[in-house]
């Protein structure tokens, strides 16, 4: 399935891909953007991210949420060292 209408922002493109679309065609959102090159880059990145999300598979949906509060020890560590963002290749502080 190719999405061909209603894609006005990068988040729209990402959602379409997350839902399983095979691709997204776009023209107006890029052509009418204040910075067409930047919008095209954002759309490309969103399509890639949405496809990766679809392939990775979302966590199971639940009827309710459960708090994932930090323990006192991990809270102290966060306050002392700041947040950490990890990817497969790097750790950012």
Secondary structure by P-SEA (a helix, b strand, c coil): cccccccccaaaaaaaaaaccccccccccccccccaaaaaaaaaaaaaaaaaaaaacccccccccccccccaaaaaaaaaccbbbbccccccc
